[in-house]
């Protein structure tokens, strides 16, 4: 059995992409697409993860989806003009665009599934005739990706994956997906979906429960998921659950979009009822929160509350989500979120704290004020040096002073406490030329004396 090469050496490979001479005319009109075409034609010997990183570096985030539609999907669908290694590489790139989120909400999931069904059917026809289809490796790669295990193939090159023979239990006939993850009819081509529900499935032989690692000496395989040959559509009693799952997936997709644009009111109404389930799924990471807060603070508030109150194996340690809050820019969206959190009386299970408001007040607010002052000082220096020409310093200062004034008036912070207000008092005095800073300093001073 031919073994895969060790990924340790391949992972350190770096590439520099330049358009080949034959594509110079095309590069002049569309250099990004020419570079992507060049990437897809020369990176077969590099790890899949390296090629995916190169694609991400070449294409701006806002352009990746459209370029994937125009340049990658035609290669994925082609079973004649494209090499097997190239189709494997394209499949991994489409998968990697939406990592670390579940593959079930990847917008290219249905396209990958359609190709998987079509290629597996071809392999089954040839297997029934006693032959071995050359696309067996491609079917296995698609199976791994659709199972959510695409990262396992990242260290290996497309050329290696396309050439290495598979053991019998990883032949296409034994690779059956758990259809519970792919039940959304609207996402799948009609004929393919009909096929996937009505074609008689063949299960693996009785030895498929053994560890594949023993045969390949690899960590990249996992036990085969099988569906019984007498599989039938699910009971009608599961219809409501199916509809709820569809709403959950739609809400997850909208949350991903919320990082880049302001959601409409109807889109927000779609998300809010599913916030608790999204938090329980651990779908949202702390990295996602910052752009969501900047563009959609009204959605960010219930989402953050759900994340902070959601029980988890770490005994509801909310540190990853709290750690991003002090470093938010002093914008109206940020202060709107803080105002909501500091008045939120939702109970938490974090030891030593009773509500969201207590937790944010003690753990976050002081550091946030300190970081806001640092941010504004840096903006003022850049303005003096002529590096920026906007009014971010003046606007940020006005927002911060108004925000802190409202906290004093609502009795959320104590202006007589040195630990709470000394730093902001010094900052407001230093910038007393601004009306808002002057008013804040006078409020603090009169409270103390």
C-alpha positions as CSV (number, residue, x, y, z in Angstrom):
1,X,0.0,0.0,0.0
2,X,1.4,3.3,-1.0
3,X,1.6,5.6,2.0
4,X,0.8,9.3,2.1
5,X,3.9,11.6,2.5
6,X,4.5,13.1,5.9
7,X,2.7,16.5,6.0
8,X,5.2,18.1,8.4
9,X,7.6,19.1,5.6
10,X,4.9,20.1,3.2
11,X,3.1,22.4,5.6
12,X,6.0,24.8,5.7
13,X,5.9,25.4,2.0
14,X,5.3,28.9,0.9
15,X,4.5,30.1,-2.6
16,X,4.7,33.3,-4.5
17,X,2.1,33.7,-7.3
18,X,2.7,35.6,-10.5
19,X,0.8,35.2,-13.7
20,X,2.6,33.1,-16.3
21,X,3.7,34.7,-19.5
22,X,0.9,33.2,-21.5
23,X,-1.6,34.9,-19.3
24,X,-0.2,38.4,-19.4
25,X,-2.9,39.8,-21.6
26,X,-5.6,38.4,-19.3
27,X,-3.7,39.7,-16.2
28,X,-3.9,43.2,-17.5
29,X,-7.7,43.1,-17.5
30,X,-8.3,40.8,-14.5
31,X,-5.1,40.1,-12.6
32,X,-6.8,38.5,-9.6
33,X,-8.6,35.9,-11.8
34,X,-5.5,35.2,-13.8
35,X,-3.5,34.6,-10.6
36,X,-6.2,32.3,-9.3
37,X,-6.1,30.4,-12.6
38,X,-2.4,30.1,-12.2
39,X,-2.8,28.9,-8.7
40,X,-5.2,26.2,-9.7
41,X,-2.8,25.0,-12.5
42,X,0.5,24.8,-10.5
43,X,-0.2,24.0,-6.9
44,X,-1.0,20.2,-7.1
45,X,2.2,19.3,-5.3
46,X,1.6,21.7,-2.4
47,X,-0.6,20.9,0.6
48,X,-4.3,21.6,0.1
49,X,-4.2,24.0,3.1
50,X,-1.3,26.0,1.6
51,X,-3.2,26.5,-1.7
52,X,-6.3,27.5,0.2
53,X,-4.4,30.1,2.1
54,X,-2.9,31.4,-1.1
55,X,-6.4,31.8,-2.6
56,X,-7.5,33.7,0.5
57,X,-4.5,36.0,0.3
58,X,-5.1,36.7,-3.4
59,X,-8.8,37.5,-3.2
60,X,-10.5,40.1,-1.0
61,X,-13.1,38.6,1.4
62,X,-16.0,40.4,-0.3
63,X,-15.0,39.0,-3.7
64,X,-14.3,35.4,-2.7
65,X,-17.9,34.1,-3.1
66,X,-18.4,35.6,-6.6
67,X,-15.0,34.4,-7.8
68,X,-15.7,31.0,-6.4
69,X,-18.9,30.9,-8.4
70,X,-17.2,32.1,-11.6
71,X,-13.9,30.3,-11.5
72,X,-14.1,27.3,-9.1
73,X,-17.5,25.8,-9.5
74,X,-17.1,25.2,-13.3
75,X,-13.9,23.1,-12.5
76,X,-15.7,21.2,-9.7
77,X,-18.6,20.3,-12.1
78,X,-16.3,19.4,-15.0
79,X,-15.6,15.7,-15.3
80,X,-13.7,15.8,-18.5
81,X,-11.7,18.9,-19.0
82,X,-10.3,19.3,-15.4
83,X,-7.7,17.0,-13.9
84,X,-8.7,14.9,-10.9
85,X,-6.1,16.7,-8.7
86,X,-7.5,20.1,-9.8
87,X,-11.0,19.1,-8.8
88,X,-9.8,17.9,-5.4
89,X,-8.0,21.2,-4.9
90,X,-11.1,23.2,-5.8
91,X,-13.3,21.1,-3.5
92,X,-11.0,21.8,-0.6
93,X,-10.9,25.6,-1.3
94,X,-14.7,25.8,-1.4
95,X,-14.7,24.0,1.9
96,X,-12.0,26.1,3.5
97,X,-13.7,29.4,2.7
98,X,-16.2,28.9,5.5
99,X,-14.0,27.1,8.1
100,X,-14.4,26.8,11.1
101,X,-18.2,26.9,10.7
102,X,-20.2,23.7,10.1
103,X,-20.1,22.4,6.6
104,X,-23.9,22.1,6.7
105,X,-24.2,25.9,6.4
106,X,-21.5,26.3,3.7
107,X,-23.2,27.9,0.7
108,X,-21.3,25.5,-1.6
109,X,-22.4,22.4,0.4
110,X,-25.2,21.6,-2.1
111,X,-22.8,21.9,-5.1
112,X,-20.3,19.6,-3.4
113,X,-23.1,17.1,-2.5
114,X,-24.4,17.0,-6.1
115,X,-20.9,16.3,-7.4
116,X,-20.4,13.6,-4.7
117,X,-23.6,11.8,-5.7
118,X,-22.8,12.0,-9.4
119,X,-19.2,10.8,-9.0
120,X,-20.2,8.0,-6.6
121,X,-22.8,6.7,-9.0
122,X,-20.2,6.5,-11.7
123,X,-17.9,4.6,-9.4
124,X,-20.7,2.2,-8.4
125,X,-21.5,1.4,-12.0
126,X,-17.9,0.5,-12.7
127,X,-17.6,-1.4,-9.4
128,X,-20.6,-3.5,-10.4
129,X,-18.8,-4.4,-13.6
130,X,-15.8,-5.5,-11.6
131,X,-13.6,-2.5,-12.3
132,X,-12.2,0.4,-10.3
133,X,-13.2,3.9,-11.3
134,X,-10.3,6.4,-11.4
135,X,-12.4,8.9,-9.5
136,X,-12.5,6.8,-6.3
137,X,-10.1,9.1,-4.5
138,X,-12.2,12.2,-5.5
139,X,-15.3,10.5,-4.0
140,X,-13.4,9.9,-0.8
141,X,-12.3,13.5,-0.6
142,X,-15.8,14.8,-1.1
143,X,-17.1,12.4,1.5
144,X,-14.5,13.6,4.0
145,X,-15.5,17.3,3.3
146,X,-19.2,16.7,3.5
147,X,-18.8,14.9,6.8
148,X,-17.1,17.9,8.2
149,X,-13.6,16.3,8.3
150,X,-12.1,18.4,5.5
151,X,-9.3,19.6,7.7
152,X,-7.9,16.1,7.8
153,X,-6.9,16.3,4.1
154,X,-5.4,19.8,4.4
155,X,-1.8,18.6,5.0
156,X,-1.7,16.5,1.8
157,X,-1.3,17.6,-1.8
158,X,-4.0,17.1,-4.4
159,X,-1.6,15.1,-6.6
160,X,-0.9,12.7,-3.7
161,X,-4.6,12.4,-2.9
162,X,-5.5,11.7,-6.5
163,X,-2.9,8.9,-7.0
164,X,-2.8,7.0,-3.7
165,X,-4.8,3.8,-3.8
166,X,-7.6,3.4,-1.3
167,X,-8.2,0.3,0.9
168,X,-11.4,-1.7,0.0
169,X,-13.4,-0.2,2.9
170,X,-12.8,3.3,1.6
171,X,-14.1,2.5,-1.9
172,X,-17.0,4.6,-3.1
173,X,-19.4,1.7,-2.5
174,X,-18.8,1.9,1.2
175,X,-18.9,5.7,1.6
176,X,-22.4,6.7,2.5
177,X,-23.3,10.1,4.1
178,X,-25.6,10.6,7.0
179,X,-28.5,12.1,5.3
180,X,-29.8,13.6,8.5
181,X,-27.3,16.4,7.8
182,X,-28.5,17.0,4.2
183,X,-32.3,17.0,4.3
184,X,-33.0,20.5,2.9
185,X,-34.6,19.8,-0.4
186,X,-34.3,23.4,-1.6
187,X,-30.5,23.2,-1.4
188,X,-30.1,20.2,-3.7
189,X,-30.7,19.6,-7.3
190,X,-34.1,17.8,-7.8
191,X,-32.8,14.9,-9.7
192,X,-29.9,14.4,-7.4
193,X,-32.1,14.6,-4.3
194,X,-34.5,12.1,-5.8
195,X,-31.6,9.8,-6.5
196,X,-30.2,10.1,-3.0
197,X,-33.5,9.1,-1.4
198,X,-34.6,6.3,-3.8
199,X,-31.4,4.6,-5.0
200,X,-30.8,1.3,-3.1
201,X,-27.9,2.0,-0.8
202,X,-25.2,-0.6,-0.3
203,X,-23.7,-0.8,3.2
204,X,-20.1,-1.6,3.9
205,X,-19.0,-5.1,4.7
206,X,-19.1,-6.3,8.3
207,X,-15.5,-5.3,8.9
208,X,-16.1,-1.5,8.4
209,X,-16.2,-0.9,12.1
210,X,-12.5,-1.6,12.4
211,X,-10.1,1.3,12.6
212,X,-9.0,2.4,9.2
213,X,-5.9,3.8,10.9
214,X,-4.6,0.3,11.2
215,X,-4.6,-0.1,7.4
216,X,-3.3,3.2,6.4
217,X,-1.2,4.3,9.4
218,X,-2.9,7.7,9.1
219,X,-5.0,9.9,11.4
220,X,-7.0,11.3,8.5
221,X,-9.7,8.7,8.3
222,X,-12.7,7.9,10.6
223,X,-15.3,5.1,10.9
224,X,-17.6,4.9,8.0
225,X,-21.1,6.3,8.4
226,X,-23.6,3.9,7.0
227,X,-27.3,4.0,6.2
228,X,-29.2,0.8,6.2
229,X,-30.3,-0.5,2.8
230,X,-33.9,-0.4,4.0
231,X,-33.6,3.4,4.7
232,X,-36.9,5.2,4.2
233,X,-37.9,8.9,4.5
234,X,-38.3,10.1,8.0
235,X,-41.6,10.1,9.8
236,X,-44.0,12.9,9.2
237,X,-43.8,13.6,13.0
238,X,-40.3,15.1,12.3
239,X,-41.6,17.8,10.0
240,X,-41.7,20.5,12.7
241,X,-38.2,19.6,13.7
242,X,-37.0,19.8,10.1
243,X,-38.6,23.2,9.7
244,X,-36.9,24.4,12.9
245,X,-33.5,23.1,11.7
246,X,-34.0,25.0,8.4
247,X,-34.7,28.2,10.4
248,X,-31.7,27.6,12.5
249,X,-29.4,27.2,9.5
250,X,-30.9,30.3,7.9
251,X,-30.2,32.3,11.1
252,X,-26.6,31.0,11.1
253,X,-26.1,32.2,7.6
254,X,-27.5,35.6,8.4
255,X,-25.2,35.9,11.4
256,X,-22.3,35.3,9.1
257,X,-23.6,38.0,6.8
258,X,-24.0,40.3,9.9
259,X,-20.2,40.6,10.1
260,X,-20.1,42.5,6.8
261,X,-23.3,44.4,6.5
262,X,-26.3,45.8,8.4
263,X,-29.1,43.4,8.5
264,X,-32.6,44.4,7.6
265,X,-35.4,44.3,10.2
266,X,-36.9,41.2,8.7
267,X,-33.5,39.5,8.8
268,X,-33.0,40.5,12.4
269,X,-36.4,39.1,13.3
270,X,-35.3,35.8,11.7
271,X,-32.2,35.7,13.9
272,X,-33.5,36.8,17.3
273,X,-35.7,33.7,18.0
274,X,-32.9,31.4,17.2
275,X,-30.2,33.2,19.3
276,X,-30.4,30.7,22.2
277,X,-29.9,27.7,20.0
278,X,-27.1,29.3,18.1
279,X,-25.3,30.0,21.4
280,X,-25.8,26.4,22.4
281,X,-24.3,25.1,19.2
282,X,-21.1,27.1,19.8
283,X,-21.3,28.2,16.2
284,X,-20.2,31.8,17.0
285,X,-16.7,32.4,18.1
286,X,-15.2,35.4,19.9
287,X,-13.6,36.4,16.6
288,X,-17.0,36.8,15.0
289,X,-18.3,39.1,17.7
290,X,-16.3,42.3,16.9
291,X,-17.6,42.8,13.4
292,X,-21.1,41.9,14.4
293,X,-21.1,44.5,17.2
294,X,-19.7,47.1,14.8
295,X,-22.5,46.6,12.2
296,X,-25.4,45.2,14.1
297,X,-25.4,46.1,17.8
298,X,-29.1,45.3,18.3
299,X,-28.4,41.7,17.3
300,X,-25.0,41.6,19.1
301,X,-26.7,42.3,22.5
302,X,-29.0,39.3,22.7
303,X,-26.3,37.1,21.1
304,X,-23.7,38.2,23.7
305,X,-26.2,37.7,26.5
306,X,-26.9,34.1,25.3
307,X,-23.2,33.4,25.0
308,X,-22.5,34.7,28.5
309,X,-25.4,32.7,30.1
310,X,-25.0,29.5,28.1
311,X,-23.8,26.6,30.2
312,X,-20.7,24.9,28.8
313,X,-18.2,22.3,29.7
314,X,-15.9,25.0,31.1
315,X,-18.6,25.7,33.8
316,X,-19.7,28.8,32.0
317,X,-16.4,30.6,31.9
318,X,-17.2,33.5,29.5
319,X,-13.7,34.8,29.3
320,X,-13.2,34.5,25.5
321,X,-16.3,36.6,24.9
322,X,-15.6,39.1,27.6
323,X,-12.0,39.6,26.5
324,X,-13.0,41.3,23.2
325,X,-15.3,43.9,24.8
326,X,-12.5,46.2,26.2
327,X,-10.9,46.6,22.8
328,X,-13.9,47.8,20.9
329,X,-13.6,51.3,19.2
330,X,-15.4,54.2,21.0
331,X,-18.2,54.3,18.4
332,X,-21.9,54.8,19.0
333,X,-22.6,51.2,18.3
334,X,-20.1,50.2,21.0
335,X,-21.6,52.5,23.6
336,X,-25.1,51.4,22.7
337,X,-24.1,47.8,23.4
338,X,-22.4,48.7,26.7
339,X,-25.5,50.6,27.7
340,X,-27.7,47.6,27.1
341,X,-25.3,45.2,28.9
342,X,-24.9,47.4,32.0
343,X,-28.7,47.5,32.5
344,X,-29.3,43.8,31.7
345,X,-30.5,41.9,34.7
346,X,-30.3,38.4,33.1
347,X,-29.0,35.9,35.6
348,X,-25.6,34.3,35.1
349,X,-24.0,31.2,36.6
350,X,-20.5,32.7,36.8
351,X,-19.3,32.3,40.4
352,X,-19.3,35.6,42.3
353,X,-21.7,37.4,39.9
354,X,-25.5,37.6,39.8
355,X,-26.4,39.3,36.6
356,X,-25.0,40.3,33.2
357,X,-24.8,43.9,34.4
358,X,-22.7,43.0,37.5
359,X,-20.4,40.8,35.4
360,X,-19.7,43.5,32.8
361,X,-19.5,46.3,35.4
362,X,-16.8,44.6,37.4
363,X,-14.9,42.6,34.8
364,X,-15.0,44.8,31.7
365,X,-16.0,48.5,32.2
366,X,-12.8,49.8,33.8
367,X,-10.6,48.2,31.2
368,X,-12.9,49.4,28.4
369,X,-12.6,53.1,29.6
370,X,-8.8,52.7,29.8
371,X,-8.6,51.3,26.3
372,X,-10.9,54.0,24.9
373,X,-8.6,56.7,26.4
374,X,-5.6,55.0,24.8
375,X,-7.4,54.8,21.5
376,X,-8.3,58.5,21.6
377,X,-4.8,59.5,22.6
378,X,-3.4,57.6,19.6
379,X,-6.0,59.2,17.3
380,X,-5.0,62.7,18.6
381,X,-1.3,62.0,17.9
382,X,-2.0,60.8,14.4
383,X,-4.2,63.9,13.8
384,X,-1.4,66.2,14.9
385,X,1.1,64.4,12.7
386,X,-1.2,64.8,9.7
387,X,-1.6,61.0,9.3
388,X,-5.4,61.3,9.5
389,X,-7.8,64.0,8.3
390,X,-11.1,62.9,9.7
391,X,-12.7,63.8,13.0
392,X,-12.4,60.4,14.7
393,X,-10.7,61.9,17.8
394,X,-13.4,64.6,18.4
395,X,-16.3,62.2,17.7
396,X,-14.8,59.5,19.9
397,X,-14.1,61.9,22.7
398,X,-17.7,63.3,22.6
399,X,-19.1,59.8,22.6
400,X,-17.0,58.6,25.5
401,X,-17.8,61.7,27.7
402,X,-21.5,61.5,27.0
403,X,-21.5,57.8,27.7
404,X,-19.7,58.2,31.1
405,X,-22.0,61.1,32.0
406,X,-25.0,58.9,31.5
407,X,-23.5,56.1,33.6
408,X,-23.1,58.6,36.5
409,X,-26.6,59.9,36.1
410,X,-28.0,56.3,36.1
411,X,-25.9,55.6,39.3
412,X,-24.1,52.7,37.5
413,X,-20.7,54.2,38.4
414,X,-19.7,56.2,41.4
415,X,-17.9,59.5,40.6
416,X,-16.6,59.8,44.2
417,X,-14.7,56.5,43.9
418,X,-11.1,57.1,42.9
419,X,-10.7,53.7,41.4
420,X,-13.7,54.2,39.1
421,X,-13.3,57.8,37.9
422,X,-9.7,59.1,38.4
423,X,-8.6,58.2,34.9
424,X,-11.6,59.5,33.1
425,X,-11.5,62.7,35.3
426,X,-7.9,63.3,34.3
427,X,-8.7,62.7,30.6
428,X,-11.7,65.0,30.7
429,X,-9.8,67.8,32.4
430,X,-7.0,67.5,29.8
431,X,-9.5,67.9,27.0
432,X,-11.7,70.5,28.7
433,X,-11.7,72.5,25.5
434,X,-14.4,70.2,24.3
435,X,-17.8,71.0,25.8
436,X,-18.6,67.4,26.6
437,X,-15.3,66.8,28.4
438,X,-15.7,70.0,30.4
439,X,-19.2,69.1,31.5
440,X,-18.1,65.6,32.5
441,X,-15.2,67.0,34.6
442,X,-17.5,69.5,36.4
443,X,-19.9,66.7,37.2
444,X,-17.2,64.5,38.7
445,X,-15.6,67.4,40.6
446,X,-18.9,68.6,42.1
447,X,-19.7,65.1,43.2
448,X,-16.4,64.9,45.1
449,X,-16.3,68.3,46.7
